[in-house]
Every structure is written in structure tokens, then in C-alpha cells.
Amino acid sequence: DTVALATIAPTGVLYSTADVRVKGTLNGEVTIYTTQDMWIDDDIVYADNPMTNFNSDDVLGLVSGGDTWITDNAANNDGININACIVTVGGSYKAENWNTRPIAVERFMGSIAQAASGAHGVANHTGTIVRGFYERMRYDPRLAAGTIFPPNFVGIEKLSLASWWE
């Protein structure tokens, strides 16, 4: 079914206390928040690519209280495209079975903030990937310009000095 985001998420936020699985094409703005793990089951792309149209109004926030995983499945084993702003509050952004999965390319465009760095693949002594993902990471230029952010997304609005030591 096709359902308008405003119908199911009038504030722009979808909230869950269970694991959440995501995939597909986004036309609009939404933040998905779960207190548990987030699973990326296939490509997540914007209907209007901001790399070719800087005025794209598509933006996705993914916030997990646990980990954000790239699922080890047939859809992702030949590569994955991810357009999103990802925050993992209590875990990391990583690939499931990163050390045994086939070699593929992960094309990521957005931003990532994580409690701990997660693994995506295994490289040999020359730096060549032998298992898992080659990562092609790109920052969404609209975020740097301040022209767009996911709805009600976590962020730093004001910094202040908490302590001082000399």
C-alpha cells in the first residue's frame, strides 16, 4: 500500500519499542525511532536524489536505542545503497555477519553518529576487502548547508562549557 506519511506520522516521527526493519524509496521527510535495533533489509533511497538535485526535500532519520544492522540476506549480498541520517544511541552501525558474508559495495549518503564503531568487512594486509563491504561513504551536502534535517531529529542546538581543566 501507499500511505501518505502525514497520515501515519503527523509529527514526522514513527516510534517503536520493538526491532524495526526498513527498506524502500522515501518521498518526503520522516524520522524512525526505536528503543531496540534497526535492521536495513534492502536499499533505502530518496525518490529525488540530492546528489543530482540539491533542492530534494527527501530526508530520513534512523535512530536506534541499540544497533543499526545491514541485514545479511540475498537482497544485500550484491551491494546496498543507503540514504539516511543514522544515530545509534547505545550501539553501533554495522553489517550482520560482516566477517563471513560475500564481498559487496555499500554506498552510503547521509550522516552517522554511533556509540561505538561497527564492523562492515574484513581486509587483508594490503587493505583489500576479502569479506563483507567496501564502504563508499558520502556526507549529504544539504546537511552541511543547513537546508534540511530529518523531522524532530537529535542534534546539537547549543554548546556550553561543562568543565575546565588546565
Backbone bond lengths (Angstrom), bond angles and torsions (degrees), N, CA, C in turn:
res aa  C-N    CA-C-N  psi(-1)  N-CA   C-N-CA  omega(-1)  CA-C   N-CA-C  phi
1 D - - - 1.452 - - 1.517 110.39 -
2 T 1.300 116.33 152.04 1.457 122.41 172.07 1.517 107.37 -108.86
3 V 1.320 115.43 121.31 1.459 121.38 -177.92 1.524 108.06 -128.01
4 A 1.320 116.94 135.32 1.462 120.65 178.71 1.523 109.47 -64.45
5 L 1.347 116.73 134.94 1.460 120.49 179.69 1.520 111.93 -57.64
6 A 1.326 117.50 -36.68 1.469 121.08 -179.63 1.527 111.58 -61.86
7 T 1.332 117.11 -25.09 1.463 120.69 179.30 1.521 111.58 -73.42
8 I 1.333 117.30 -42.76 1.464 119.85 -176.50 1.523 113.39 -97.82
9 A 1.329 116.52 -15.29 1.477 120.18 -179.99 1.527 109.28 -142.65
10 P 1.347 117.42 73.22 1.472 119.46 -176.19 1.529 114.00 -60.75
11 T 1.348 118.24 -25.35 1.465 120.99 177.13 1.518 111.49 -90.65
12 G 1.329 116.84 -4.58 1.459 121.06 -177.56 1.513 113.21 88.94
13 V 1.356 117.53 4.37 1.460 121.44 -176.98 1.524 110.34 -123.55
14 L 1.334 115.75 132.77 1.460 122.69 170.17 1.520 106.71 -107.02
15 Y 1.330 117.79 131.37 1.460 122.65 -174.62 1.521 109.83 -122.93
16 S 1.345 116.51 139.70 1.460 121.27 178.65 1.523 110.08 -144.47
17 T 1.319 115.31 152.16 1.468 120.99 173.66 1.528 110.26 -108.99
18 A 1.329 116.38 14.07 1.470 122.25 178.47 1.525 108.58 -123.01
19 D 1.340 117.05 169.04 1.456 120.23 173.06 1.526 109.03 -57.40
20 V 1.325 116.60 143.58 1.464 122.02 -179.57 1.520 108.34 -121.47
21 R 1.350 115.61 137.85 1.456 121.81 178.08 1.527 107.90 -115.13
22 V 1.354 116.01 132.50 1.457 120.42 -176.18 1.526 111.24 -130.63
23 K 1.347 115.11 151.18 1.454 124.00 173.58 1.520 107.08 -173.88
24 G 1.325 116.86 163.98 1.452 120.43 172.54 1.504 115.16 117.20
25 T 1.338 114.49 -168.57 1.454 123.33 -179.05 1.516 108.94 -110.11
26 L 1.333 116.05 129.23 1.461 121.13 -179.13 1.517 110.19 -103.82
27 N 1.326 115.13 128.67 1.457 122.03 172.68 1.520 105.86 -120.23
28 G 1.339 116.60 93.92 1.457 121.20 -178.41 1.513 111.04 137.99
29 E 1.333 114.91 -158.01 1.463 122.02 -177.49 1.519 109.22 -129.00
30 V 1.336 116.63 129.16 1.464 120.29 177.32 1.524 109.12 -156.78
31 T 1.326 115.14 148.20 1.453 122.46 170.84 1.519 107.04 -118.05
32 I 1.324 116.50 129.78 1.455 121.84 177.58 1.519 107.07 -109.96
33 Y 1.330 115.61 123.81 1.465 121.02 -177.91 1.522 109.58 -122.49
34 T 1.332 116.43 132.00 1.455 121.43 172.48 1.519 109.48 -132.28
35 T 1.301 115.42 145.70 1.458 120.04 175.84 1.523 110.62 -78.39
36 Q 1.322 117.07 -9.93 1.466 123.36 -177.69 1.528 110.50 -108.95
37 D 1.342 117.56 -143.48 1.459 122.85 -178.79 1.520 111.78 -93.13
38 M 1.333 115.97 150.58 1.459 124.23 174.94 1.521 107.14 -109.46
39 W 1.339 117.03 135.49 1.468 122.46 -179.11 1.519 108.90 -121.26
40 I 1.337 117.20 125.27 1.465 122.22 177.40 1.525 106.84 -98.35
41 D 1.343 115.65 105.05 1.463 122.22 -171.90 1.524 114.51 -87.38
42 D 1.316 118.27 -14.75 1.466 122.86 -179.89 1.524 106.64 -170.08
43 D 1.334 116.57 -176.15 1.455 120.22 -179.14 1.528 111.67 -51.89
44 I 1.342 114.34 142.51 1.468 122.31 168.80 1.524 104.81 -124.33
45 V 1.324 116.59 111.13 1.454 120.88 -177.37 1.526 110.29 -132.05
46 Y 1.325 114.75 158.75 1.462 121.03 176.92 1.520 109.63 -86.93
47 A 1.332 116.49 143.08 1.457 121.26 177.81 1.526 110.62 -60.83
48 D 1.341 116.29 -36.32 1.457 122.65 179.92 1.526 107.51 -117.38
49 N 1.326 117.48 104.89 1.453 123.46 -173.73 1.534 111.81 -66.62
50 P 1.351 117.94 117.83 1.464 119.80 -179.48 1.528 113.92 -68.67
51 M 1.319 118.37 -13.37 1.468 120.05 176.93 1.532 110.75 -76.11
52 T 1.322 116.67 -22.08 1.465 119.98 176.33 1.524 111.73 -110.17
53 N 1.334 118.18 -17.71 1.465 122.95 175.84 1.527 108.78 -137.26
54 F 1.326 115.94 96.45 1.461 121.58 -178.12 1.526 111.70 -58.58
55 N 1.324 118.51 -22.26 1.470 122.45 -178.68 1.520 113.22 -88.90
56 S 1.327 117.60 10.05 1.468 120.95 176.42 1.524 109.30 -54.31
57 D 1.333 116.37 137.71 1.472 119.87 178.14 1.528 111.59 -105.40
58 D 1.324 117.23 17.03 1.462 121.78 178.01 1.520 109.44 -89.67
59 V 1.345 117.00 129.77 1.464 120.54 177.61 1.523 109.09 -157.15
60 L 1.336 115.32 138.12 1.464 121.85 -176.67 1.517 110.27 -126.07
61 G 1.317 116.39 129.93 1.452 122.10 171.42 1.519 108.98 -108.44
62 L 1.318 117.09 130.88 1.468 122.55 175.47 1.526 107.27 -120.81
63 V 1.322 116.64 116.73 1.458 121.56 -178.17 1.523 108.02 -123.96
64 S 1.342 115.98 123.62 1.466 119.66 179.14 1.523 109.71 -123.19
65 G 1.322 114.94 141.48 1.456 120.79 174.73 1.513 111.02 -75.62
66 G 1.322 116.72 -21.07 1.467 122.88 178.68 1.508 110.42 -110.45
67 D 1.331 116.19 -122.35 1.465 122.35 -179.93 1.521 110.83 -103.77
68 T 1.324 116.06 158.45 1.463 122.24 168.50 1.518 106.42 -114.46
69 W 1.332 115.92 119.52 1.463 123.39 -172.30 1.525 111.79 -110.55
70 I 1.337 116.64 141.79 1.462 121.36 162.64 1.523 104.83 -90.18
71 T 1.319 116.29 113.24 1.457 122.43 -174.62 1.525 111.61 -62.10
72 D 1.327 116.09 138.33 1.460 121.78 173.67 1.521 106.95 -85.10
73 N 1.338 115.82 96.69 1.463 121.21 179.51 1.525 109.25 -148.93
74 A 1.324 116.79 173.13 1.464 121.37 -177.23 1.525 111.96 -60.15
75 A 1.329 117.73 -38.65 1.463 121.04 -178.50 1.525 112.33 -61.96
76 N 1.320 117.94 -35.03 1.467 121.70 -177.00 1.522 114.25 -94.55
77 N 1.330 117.50 -11.49 1.458 119.87 -175.34 1.525 114.42 -71.28
78 D 1.343 117.81 -15.08 1.465 119.57 175.32 1.527 111.19 -105.37
79 G 1.335 117.24 14.18 1.461 122.37 177.63 1.511 111.16 120.40
80 I 1.338 115.40 165.12 1.457 120.36 -178.93 1.519 109.83 -149.34
81 N 1.333 115.66 145.66 1.455 123.88 174.63 1.520 107.75 -115.89
82 I 1.325 116.51 126.24 1.462 120.95 -178.16 1.520 109.07 -129.71
83 N 1.340 116.27 121.46 1.459 123.13 171.81 1.522 105.88 -114.05
84 A 1.335 117.47 110.90 1.465 120.16 -177.99 1.519 111.03 -173.06
85 C 1.321 114.53 161.77 1.465 123.23 168.55 1.520 104.92 -106.76
86 I 1.329 117.07 113.22 1.457 121.93 -172.50 1.518 110.59 -110.45
87 V 1.338 115.65 132.52 1.466 122.28 172.34 1.519 107.52 -128.92
88 T 1.328 116.41 125.29 1.460 121.24 173.10 1.527 106.70 -112.47
89 V 1.312 115.55 108.90 1.462 121.49 -173.41 1.522 111.71 -70.47
90 G 1.326 116.79 -45.26 1.460 119.59 -174.77 1.503 114.98 -116.54
91 G 1.320 118.09 11.44 1.461 119.57 -175.86 1.504 111.19 -149.98
92 S 1.343 115.39 -139.37 1.456 120.07 -177.99 1.526 110.86 -142.00
93 Y 1.320 114.55 166.26 1.457 123.50 173.94 1.522 105.49 -97.58
94 K 1.351 117.34 119.13 1.456 120.02 -172.74 1.523 111.48 -156.16
95 A 1.330 115.14 170.07 1.459 121.69 178.51 1.527 109.76 -99.86
96 E 1.331 115.21 133.00 1.462 120.23 175.68 1.529 108.65 -65.84
97 N 1.325 117.07 135.59 1.468 123.12 179.53 1.528 111.82 53.45
98 W 1.324 116.78 41.32 1.457 123.54 -177.16 1.533 112.95 -56.54
99 N 1.337 116.92 -27.25 1.465 119.95 -175.41 1.522 113.78 -91.74
100 T 1.333 118.83 -3.37 1.465 121.42 -179.63 1.527 113.15 -128.03
101 R 1.303 118.35 -8.52 1.467 119.92 -175.38 1.527 111.06 -79.42
102 P 1.348 117.64 161.11 1.461 120.15 -180.00 1.531 111.83 -66.97
103 I 1.326 115.63 159.75 1.463 121.47 178.41 1.527 109.07 -70.36
104 A 1.340 115.93 132.61 1.457 122.34 178.56 1.526 108.42 -154.44
105 V 1.325 116.13 172.71 1.462 121.51 179.70 1.520 109.61 -108.45
106 E 1.330 115.63 131.16 1.463 122.71 172.83 1.523 107.30 -103.38
107 R 1.332 116.17 115.32 1.466 121.48 177.33 1.525 107.37 -104.42
108 F 1.331 115.28 110.17 1.460 121.33 -175.76 1.524 109.86 -115.97
109 M 1.347 116.05 134.71 1.456 121.12 174.67 1.518 107.36 -135.91
110 G 1.328 116.15 119.80 1.458 120.94 -179.80 1.505 110.46 156.54
111 S 1.338 115.53 -129.35 1.463 121.29 177.09 1.522 108.52 -149.97
112 I 1.350 115.26 154.96 1.460 120.79 -179.79 1.523 109.06 -137.74
113 A 1.331 115.38 130.83 1.464 121.86 169.89 1.519 105.70 -131.41
114 Q 1.333 117.09 126.59 1.460 120.07 -175.52 1.518 110.59 -140.81
115 A 1.331 114.84 151.03 1.461 120.30 179.54 1.527 110.76 -66.92
116 A 1.326 117.19 -34.91 1.468 122.83 178.73 1.524 107.85 -146.67
117 S 1.318 116.76 146.62 1.457 121.00 -179.56 1.524 110.16 -71.43
118 G 1.333 116.82 133.89 1.457 121.26 -179.53 1.514 111.99 -105.57
119 A 1.331 116.54 156.82 1.463 122.41 -178.36 1.527 111.46 -85.58
120 H 1.340 114.92 145.87 1.460 121.46 178.80 1.519 112.08 -125.40
121 G 1.336 117.67 -15.17 1.450 120.25 -178.45 1.522 111.93 -174.59
122 V 1.333 115.04 178.75 1.462 122.81 -179.46 1.527 108.15 -122.16
123 A 1.326 116.10 130.07 1.457 120.84 177.41 1.528 109.54 -112.54
124 N 1.329 115.89 152.11 1.467 119.70 175.19 1.533 109.41 -86.08
125 H 1.326 116.99 -172.43 1.462 121.55 -175.65 1.529 113.86 -65.29
126 T 1.334 118.22 -17.22 1.467 120.66 177.93 1.530 112.18 -94.87
127 G 1.328 116.30 -2.35 1.462 120.19 -179.55 1.510 114.25 91.59
128 T 1.333 117.01 4.99 1.461 121.08 178.82 1.528 109.39 -81.98
129 I 1.329 116.16 132.08 1.469 120.55 178.27 1.523 109.09 -68.30
130 V 1.335 116.94 129.78 1.463 122.00 178.71 1.528 111.58 -114.12
131 R 1.327 117.20 -16.02 1.472 123.72 175.08 1.524 107.83 -151.67
132 G 1.330 116.41 142.93 1.461 120.18 174.92 1.517 113.41 86.27
133 F 1.322 115.45 -151.96 1.464 121.68 -169.14 1.528 114.86 -99.95
134 Y 1.339 114.10 136.79 1.458 121.53 158.73 1.530 103.85 -78.96
135 E 1.304 118.04 129.10 1.459 120.40 -179.02 1.528 110.68 -98.29
136 R 1.311 115.36 127.72 1.465 123.27 173.46 1.524 105.86 -117.38
137 M 1.333 116.03 93.19 1.460 121.82 -173.12 1.528 110.24 -100.54
138 R 1.332 115.92 135.80 1.458 121.08 178.67 1.523 108.82 -140.59
139 Y 1.318 116.09 132.16 1.457 122.19 177.53 1.525 108.86 -76.56
140 D 1.333 117.40 137.28 1.460 121.54 177.80 1.534 108.15 -69.34
141 P 1.319 118.92 115.80 1.469 120.57 -175.11 1.527 113.85 -62.82
142 R 1.310 117.97 -23.33 1.466 120.70 178.99 1.523 111.59 -68.43
143 L 1.341 116.92 -28.99 1.467 120.46 178.25 1.524 110.46 -67.92
144 A 1.336 116.70 -43.32 1.462 120.81 179.12 1.525 110.89 -64.48
145 A 1.319 116.46 -35.46 1.464 120.90 -179.35 1.529 111.44 -76.88
146 G 1.349 116.25 -14.12 1.462 120.12 -178.56 1.513 113.71 73.04
147 T 1.337 116.90 22.02 1.456 119.84 -177.66 1.529 113.34 -88.18
148 I 1.343 116.73 -17.09 1.459 118.84 -178.25 1.525 110.10 -156.99
149 F 1.319 116.25 146.50 1.458 124.05 174.36 1.522 107.53 -146.65
150 P 1.331 118.52 151.79 1.464 119.30 175.07 1.527 110.12 -60.87
151 P 1.328 118.05 149.69 1.459 121.11 -178.32 1.530 112.63 -60.10
152 N 1.325 116.03 135.09 1.465 123.10 177.06 1.523 112.57 49.55
153 F 1.322 116.06 35.24 1.461 121.75 -175.37 1.519 110.57 -78.64
154 V 1.323 115.07 150.87 1.460 120.26 176.76 1.520 108.82 -66.28
155 G 1.324 115.41 146.00 1.454 118.67 179.42 1.508 110.99 -176.83
156 I 1.286 114.34 175.70 1.455 120.76 179.27 1.522 107.60 -104.53
157 E 1.317 115.83 113.80 1.449 119.74 178.17 1.519 111.42 -95.43
158 K 1.336 116.53 -29.34 1.456 119.85 -177.55 1.522 108.78 -150.67
159 L 1.320 116.15 130.63 1.446 121.18 176.01 1.524 109.09 -102.17
160 S 1.321 115.76 143.85 1.466 119.39 176.26 1.526 108.30 -141.06
161 L 1.318 116.05 157.07 1.443 122.20 179.57 1.536 109.35 -76.56
162 A 1.328 116.55 120.38 1.460 121.47 -178.79 1.520 111.92 -95.09
163 S 1.329 116.78 -32.11 1.462 120.03 177.39 1.527 109.28 -158.69
164 W 1.332 114.93 166.70 1.456 120.81 -177.90 1.502 108.57 -143.12
165 W 1.344 117.13 138.43 1.452 120.94 176.99 1.516 108.81 -145.12
166 E 1.326 116.74 135.51 1.471 120.86 177.16 1.490 110.65 -122.62
